Structure formats: structure tokens, C-alpha cells
Amino acid sequence: MIAVTIGVGERYKKLAHYASQAVEKMTGLETLVLDDQHFAACGLPQPHHLKLRLFDYVDEDAVMFFDSDMVCLNPWNPEQFAKNNALVAVVERPVPTIMRICKAWDIPWHGYFNAGLMILNRKCHQEWLRETERFVLTDKKFVEYDPYDQAALNITRHRLGLKLELLDRRYNWIGFGIGKLCFDVPVFMAHGLSDGNRFANFDFFEGRMKPPFNWHLKIDEEEMNHLKNQTLRLKGGHQEKSLHLNSDGTIGPPFHPGMGCYWFAHRQAASHTLAIASQRELVQEYAKVGDGLWESVEELRPIAN
């Protein structure tokens, strides 16, 4: 496997260089930066379209593509997630913009991935990328709708029926830097360190910014695997409700009250703890009290006299 990113233009090339160094250090993968020379020779209208020709530039059959504004923060092994028959990525945030795209193109939200991190293989995905390039350059509705590649990749994947395997948000934490949670959960790939300002990554790589990493919430991987695709009974106060936990760390829909759209399991003292989170922060925590039954941690705490 090889890791590939895009760095066209002086600032993006520098950004891609730093990002590649971090990926090499934390994953052990060799990296390739597609730069100005690749873009000048490709004849494509925009630099980001280079990802549609990934397999033209590498000999390896397995590729991890990552955006140049991503930062690899902790060690992980992308090769363990590679599939011969599926695209591996992380689902997009359930925000209004994404929901409108899904509605316009008849894509289920849970099948709409963020294209900033993709693990692909040549046999299954080279023709899909070529079809996406044709779609971007010829579909009149899409040209007016979205000039970038993410929506196009989602539309063509959905139309072709290509299998999608989703990882949890630790592998592509979109909107990193907003809220406290991203600094408490050990994140592998942060999609930018300052939401809306990808060049803030320079300050991190060059030592001028030190994010308040805490990472004290240690993920219980065994319990995470056990809870995937389960519907649990959650008890809080005098109420009990059901909640479905998707395999990629998302919830439902419907979401948990308070816009809890993510979940993860961690250890708190000797007990299993199920954490429900919004995009920014913890919404609620539950402790395991029986098979498939979890009770609100708040209800388990003694009330002070």
C-alpha cells in the first residue's frame, strides 16, 4: 500500500509535505505528493481532480488517499482496513449542506462519505474513478451544482452500487478543533486542526501551536466491536428508549436526543461506559447494567445530602 495526497501550488505543496511526513511516521507507509508537474501534465480543470487518476501515478494496487490538510496524530495501520471489494472511508457529518446533496441525488445519508480519506484498490476502483471523471466533465446538472469531487464520487459510487465500508470518525475527524471532545478522544487522522483554516496546520507542524491534547478517554476496542450494529435499551430516570448503534460509530437515525449522532465505548473505572456525543461534545454517558441494557451514569451517581 502507498499513501497519496495532492499539493499543487506553493502553499499546498508545503502543506502536503508536512502531512505526508506525519503519515509516514505514524503509519509506516510510503507517501507520494501529486504536485504542479502532475497537474500540468494531466489536462484536468482543477488540482483536486488528480485524485480521479490515482492509479495512473502508482504501481501499487492498494492506495490510501488523504487530503493535504489532514494531520496524522497517532499511530495506526491503514493496511488492516483495506478491502478487495469495498471502498473504505468515513461518513460525512449530518449537516444541512450534506443532507441537501443526499436529497438532490437520492443518496442515503449513511452512504455519503467524506472523500478526504479513502482506502481503495485498483481492481475495484480504477474504473469507478474514471467514470467519476467522465461524470464531472460531462454532466450538465452536476457542473452547475458542485465543482468539486466529493459529491461526484458519492453520486457515481451510489449509482454503480460499489460497496462502502465505513470507519469511525477517529480516522477522519471532520471539524477537528471545534469543542473539547476531539482533544479527549485519541484521534488518528484530524481533518485540519482549525476548522475553516487549513493553513493553521503550518503553526502546528512548525511548533507555534500546541493543541490541548488530553486523550484521556481510552477507547475500549473490544466493547466497540461487540456493540456494533446492536440496538440497545437505554434507561434514564423513569424513561427507557431504544438506540441503534451503527458499525461506524454513528447513531440511527433517529439520533439520540440532544443531537447525539456518534457513540463510542470506553472504560471508566472497572465498568463499561457507552458515550453518546454530538459533533463537538459528550451528550450523555451510560453504564452497562445488563444484557443490552444501559443506564444513565447520572442516575447511577449518589445524590449529595
C-alpha positions in Angstrom: 0.0 0.0 0.0 1.1 3.6 -0.7 -0.4 6.8 0.7 -1.1 9.6 -1.8 -2.1 13.3 -1.4 -2.2 16.4 -3.6 -0.1 19.5 -3.2 -0.5 21.9 -6.1 0.8 25.5 -5.6 3.4 26.6 -3.2 1.3 26.6 0.0 -0.5 23.4 -0.7 2.7 21.7 -1.7 4.2 22.7 1.7 1.0 21.6 3.5 1.1 18.2 1.7 4.8 17.8 2.5 4.1 18.2 6.3 1.0 15.9 6.1 3.0 13.2 4.3 5.8 13.3 6.8 3.2 12.7 9.6 1.5 9.9 7.7 4.9 8.2 7.1 5.9 8.5 10.7 2.6 7.3 12.2 1.6 4.6 9.6 4.9 3.5 8.1 3.5 3.9 4.6 5.5 5.4 1.7 3.8 8.6 0.5 3.5 10.3 -2.8 2.6 14.0 -3.3 0.9 14.8 -6.7 2.2 18.3 -7.4 2.3 21.0 -10.0 4.1 18.8 -12.6 1.4 16.1 -12.3 -1.3 18.8 -12.6 0.3 20.5 -15.6 0.5 17.2 -17.5 -2.9 15.8 -16.7 -5.1 18.3 -18.6 -7.8 18.3 -15.8 -9.6 21.5 -14.9 -8.8 21.5 -11.2 -6.0 20.1 -9.0 -8.4 18.2 -6.8 -9.4 16.1 -9.9 -6.0 14.5 -9.7 -7.4 12.0 -7.2 -9.6 10.7 -10.0 -6.4 9.4 -11.7 -4.7 8.0 -8.6 -3.8 4.6 -10.2 -2.1 6.3 -13.1 0.6 7.5 -10.8 1.3 4.5 -8.7 2.3 0.8 -9.3 0.7 -0.5 -6.0 -2.7 -2.0 -6.1 -3.8 -0.6 -2.7 -3.8 3.2 -2.1 -4.7 5.3 0.9 -5.7 8.8 -0.4 -5.6 11.6 2.2 -6.2 15.4 1.8 -3.2 17.6 2.3 -4.9 19.4 5.2 -5.2 16.2 7.3 -2.9 15.6 10.2 -2.0 12.1 11.4 -1.8 12.4 15.2 -1.5 8.8 16.5 0.0 5.5 15.1 -2.3 3.3 13.2 -2.2 0.7 10.4 -4.3 1.5 7.3 -3.4 -1.8 5.7 -5.6 -3.7 8.2 -8.7 -1.9 6.9 -8.0 -2.4 3.1 -10.7 -4.4 1.3 -10.6 -6.0 -2.1 -14.3 -5.4 -2.7 -15.1 -2.2 -0.9 -14.2 1.5 -0.6 -13.1 2.3 2.9 -13.9 5.8 4.2 -15.7 7.8 6.9 -19.3 9.0 6.7 -19.8 12.8 6.3 -21.3 15.0 9.1 -25.1 15.1 9.1 -25.2 18.9 8.4 -27.8 20.7 6.2 -25.4 21.0 3.2 -24.7 17.3 3.1 -28.4 16.5 3.7 -29.4 18.7 0.7 -26.9 16.9 -1.6 -28.2 13.5 -0.4 -31.8 14.5 -1.1 -31.0 16.0 -4.5 -29.2 12.9 -5.7 -31.1 10.2 -3.8 -28.2 9.1 -1.7 -28.9 7.8 1.9 -27.0 9.9 4.4 -25.3 6.9 5.9 -23.9 6.1 2.4 -22.4 9.5 1.8 -18.7 9.5 2.7 -16.1 12.2 3.1 -13.5 12.0 0.3 -10.7 13.4 2.4 -9.7 9.9 3.4 -10.2 6.9 1.1 -8.7 3.4 1.1 -9.0 2.0 -2.4 -7.8 -0.9 -4.6 -7.0 -0.9 -8.3 -9.2 -3.8 -9.4 -12.4 -2.5 -7.7 -12.0 1.3 -8.0 -9.9 2.4 -11.0 -12.9 2.3 -13.4 -15.0 4.0 -10.8 -12.6 6.9 -10.6 -12.6 7.1 -14.4 -16.4 7.1 -14.5 -16.4 9.9 -11.9 -14.0 11.9 -14.1 -16.4 11.5 -17.1 -19.3 12.4 -14.9 -17.6 15.6 -13.6 -16.7 16.8 -17.1 -19.9 16.0 -18.9 -22.9 16.0 -16.6 -24.6 19.5 -17.0 -26.6 19.3 -13.9 -23.5 18.5 -11.8 -21.4 21.2 -13.3 -23.9 23.8 -12.1 -24.3 22.0 -8.8 -20.9 21.3 -7.3 -17.5 21.9 -8.9 -15.6 19.7 -6.5 -15.1 15.9 -6.5 -16.7 14.7 -3.2 -20.3 14.9 -4.4 -19.4 13.3 -7.7 -17.6 10.4 -6.1 -20.6 9.8 -3.9 -23.1 10.0 -6.8 -21.2 7.6 -9.0 -20.4 5.2 -6.2 -24.1 5.0 -5.3 -25.2 4.7 -8.9 -22.6 1.9 -9.6 -23.6 0.1 -6.4 -20.0 -0.1 -5.1 -19.7 -1.4 -1.6 -18.8 1.1 1.1 -17.1 0.1 4.3 -17.2 2.8 6.9 -14.6 3.5 9.7 -15.5 5.6 12.8 -14.7 9.3 12.9 -11.3 8.8 14.6 -9.9 8.1 11.2 -11.2 11.3 9.6 -12.3 13.7 12.3 -14.0 16.4 10.3 -14.2 19.8 12.0 -11.4 19.0 14.4 -10.7 21.8 16.8 -14.4 22.6 17.5 -15.3 21.7 21.0 -13.4 19.7 23.6 -14.2 16.1 22.6 -11.6 15.9 19.8 -8.9 16.6 22.3 -10.1 13.9 24.8 -10.6 11.0 22.3 -7.4 9.7 20.7 -7.8 10.7 17.1 -5.8 9.1 14.3 -6.5 11.5 11.4 -7.6 15.1 12.1 -9.2 16.8 9.1 -7.5 20.1 9.7 -6.5 21.4 13.2 -8.6 24.6 13.0 -12.0 24.3 11.3 -12.1 26.6 8.2 -8.4 27.4 8.2 -6.4 24.5 6.8 -3.2 26.6 6.8 -3.3 26.7 10.6 -1.6 23.3 10.3 1.6 25.1 9.5 1.6 26.5 13.0 1.3 23.0 14.4 3.9 21.4 12.3 6.3 24.3 12.8 5.8 24.4 16.6 3.9 27.6 17.0 0.6 25.9 18.0 0.2 23.2 20.7 -3.4 21.9 20.7 -4.6 20.9 24.2 -4.4 17.2 23.5 -5.6 15.2 26.5 -6.8 11.9 25.1 -7.9 10.6 28.5 -10.9 8.7 27.0 -9.4 5.4 26.2 -11.4 3.6 23.6 -12.5 0.0 24.5 -12.0 -1.6 21.1 -13.3 -5.0 22.2 -16.6 -3.5 23.5 -16.8 -1.3 20.4 -16.7 -4.4 18.2 -19.3 -6.1 20.4 -21.7 -3.2 20.2 -21.6 -2.5 16.5 -24.9 -2.9 14.7 -26.7 -3.5 18.0 -30.0 -1.9 19.2 -29.7 -1.1 22.9 -32.2 -0.2 25.6 -31.1 3.0 27.4 -32.6 3.8 30.8 -32.5 7.3 32.2 -34.7 8.4 35.1 -38.1 6.8 34.6 -37.8 6.5 30.8 -36.4 3.8 28.6 -35.7 4.2 24.9 -34.1 2.1 22.1 -31.0 3.3 20.3 -29.3 1.7 17.3 -25.5 1.8 17.1 -24.2 1.7 13.6 -20.9 -0.1 12.9 -19.0 3.1 12.1 -19.7 4.8 15.4 -22.7 6.7 14.3 -26.2 6.5 15.7 -29.5 5.9 13.9 -31.2 7.9 12.6 -33.0 8.7 14.7 -30.3 10.3 16.7 -30.0 10.4 20.5 -31.9 13.5 22.0 -29.6 16.5 22.0 -28.2 15.7 18.5 -26.2 12.8 19.8 -25.2 11.3 16.4 -22.0 9.5 17.5 -21.1 6.8 20.0 -18.1 5.1 21.4 -17.2 2.7 24.3 -14.6 3.4 26.9 -13.6 2.2 30.3 -14.5 4.2 33.4 -13.0 2.5 36.5 -13.9 -1.2 36.1 -17.2 -0.6 34.2 -18.0 -0.4 30.5 -19.2 3.0 29.6 -21.2 4.0 26.5 -20.6 7.6 25.5 -23.1 9.4 23.2 -21.6 12.5 21.5 -22.6 15.4 19.2 -20.1 16.7 16.7 -18.5 18.7 19.5 -19.1 17.3 22.9 -20.4 14.4 25.0 -24.2 14.4 25.3 -24.7 11.5 27.7 -22.9 8.5 29.2 -24.4 5.1 30.1 -23.2 2.3 32.3 -23.9 -1.4 31.4 -26.3 -2.9 33.9 -27.5 -6.0 31.9 -27.5 -7.7 28.5 -28.4 -4.9 26.1 -29.5 -2.6 28.9 -27.6 0.5 29.8 -28.4 3.1 32.5 -27.6 6.8 32.6 -24.5 7.5 34.5 -26.1 10.5 36.1 -28.8 8.2 37.5 -26.2 5.9 39.0 -24.4 8.7 40.9 -25.4 9.2 44.5 -27.2 12.4 45.3 -25.3 14.5 47.8 -27.2 15.3 51.0 
